[in-house]
């Protein structure tokens, strides 16, 4: 089993959710089955990078797409759906931007990354790239897990709920777009991805 984590708009691999998962994979001595890239502003380049990394994971571990789970937060959730539909892998969407072309159209311009203050420019053509990769309806809903917060101050959780009809869903009452309660859901995410729960070592 392998995990590919995709961060959201203006975020990075330094996000708290990515760090929590990386630590959990390290605790399991399975960091070689984990990948969390820094995604470029261009959606087309970001998705191409994700495909490359997904293929690399599968090649290195002689694995099939069914053994890969892509976890995406916000815009990363949009990418995760696109990737899952193309590769046939599983996906976990955390407060995903299910209508990213619409929602990101208002973000055209210069921004800074949250964790480094590094500037980047989100261009009008980037919105066009999002339109080109948009998934209108998921296939095989059983391959998806949605975790959505009703208190999301950025995106509409009800749109997420509708988009992922038929998929496993965890609707968190309250919380926020960053999903502060993510630590409560890590075990569920890992089990969905096919990882056997860790068991405490017993002393004789």
N, C-alpha and C positions, 0 to 999 in steps of 0.2 A: 504494500500500500504506500502511496505517495501523496504529498500535499504541496499544492502551489497556491501561495497567498498573494492576492492582488489588492493593493491599497487604493484608497479613494482619491478624489480630486484634491490637490494641494497637500496630500499626505505623503507618506514615505514608509519604507521598511522599519522606521523608528516608531511607528504608531504603537500604542499600547497593546492592541489586539494582536498585531504581528509579533511583538516581543513576547507576549504571553504564550503564544503557540510555539514560537521558536524555543523558548525555555522548556516547554513541555516535551518537545521533540528531543531536545538535548538531554533531558532527564531520562528519556527512553533510550538514549544512545542511538537515535535514528535521524540525526541531522542530515545524513546523506540522502534521506528521503524527503527533504524539505527544501523549498525554494521560495524566495520572496524578493523579487526584483524591484528596483527603482524604476518606475514607469515613466516614459517620456510624455510630454504634453500631447503629442500627436496620437490620437486613438489608433490610427492605422499602424504606426510604428510600435505602439504599446501591444497591440494584439499580435503582431508579427513576432515580437520578443517573447510573449507568453507562449505562443505555439512552439517556438524554438526550445524554450525551457521545458515545456511539457514533453516534447519529443525526446529531449536529452534525458529527462528523468526515466522515461519509459525504456529508452535504449540501455541506459546504465544498469537498470534493474531487470532487464529482459521481461518487461511487464506489458500488459495490455491496457488500453484506455480505461477499461472497467476498474482498474486498480488505482486510478488517479482521481483525486478530488480537488477541484479548484474552489478556493474560498475567496470571495470577493466582498469588499465593503464599499457601499455607496457606488461610485462610478466603477470601482473594481467589481462590484456585483453585476453590473451591466456587462463588463468584459467576461466575467465568469460564465454567464448565460450563453453568450456568443460562442465562447470556447467549448462549453459543454455540448452545445448543439452541433458544432463542427466535428468534435473528436469522439463524442459518445461517452464522455466521462461523467462523473458525478459533480455536483456543484452545491456549495453552501453560500447563500446570499444573505449578507448582513446589512439590513436597511438599504437595499439596493436601489439604484437610480434606474428603475425599469423603463422610464421614458427619458433617457439621458439626452437625446437630441433636443427635446423641448426644454428640459431643465437646465442644460448647460449653455443654451443659446444666450442667456442673460449674463454669462460669465466671460464672454469674449473681451479680451483686454489683458493687461499685465497683472500678475499676481506674485505672491511670495509663498514658498512652501512653509508649512506650519513648523517643521522641526529644524529647518536650517536657515530660514529667511532668504533662501536662494530665489532670485526672481525668474519667472518664466512667462511666456506669452501664449495665451490661448487664442488661436486665430479663428476667423469665420470658417475657413476650410476644415478646421477640426470638427466643427459641428456637422459639416457635410460628411465627414468620415464616419461620425457616429450614426448618421442616418443610413449609411451604406451597410453597416454591420448590425443594425437593429433586428432583434427577434420579435416577431409579432405574437407568437404563441409557442410555449415550450412543448416539446414532445417528451413522452415517457416521464410524466411528473414524478414518478417514484425515484428518479435520479436526482431530485432536488430537495434541499432543505432550506426553508426560509426562516430567518429570525428577524422579526420586525418589532420596533418599539412604537407604542401608540403615542408616546410623547415626542417623537421625532420632530424637531423644530425646522427641518430643512425639506424633508420629503413626506409624502402622504402614505402612511402605512396601509390605508385601505386599498390604494392602488396596487401596492405590493401583494396584499392578500388576494386580490382578484386575479392579478397576473399569474400567480403561482397556484391557481386552483388545481386541486387534486394532489398537490405536493405535500410533503410533511411540513407543518408550520408550527413555529413557536411564536406566539404573539405576546410580547412583554408589555404588561400594563405600566404605562408611564415610561420612565427611562428617557433616553435622548438619542440624537443622531449618532453620536459616538459609541453608543451601546455600552454604557458604563458597567452594566451587569454582565459583560461578556464572560467574566471568570466563572459565572454560574452555569455557563452553557458549553464550556470547553469540552467536558467529557462527552456530552451529547454529540458535539461536532466530530470528535475523534471516533466515536463509535459509529456514526453515520458513514465516516470515511473508511470504516473497516478495521480500525485498530482495536485490538483486544485491550480492555481496561487493565491498567497496572494494578497489581496486587501487592500489599505490603509484605515485606520479607519476614518470615517467622523465624524466631530464634529457638534453637533447640537447647 
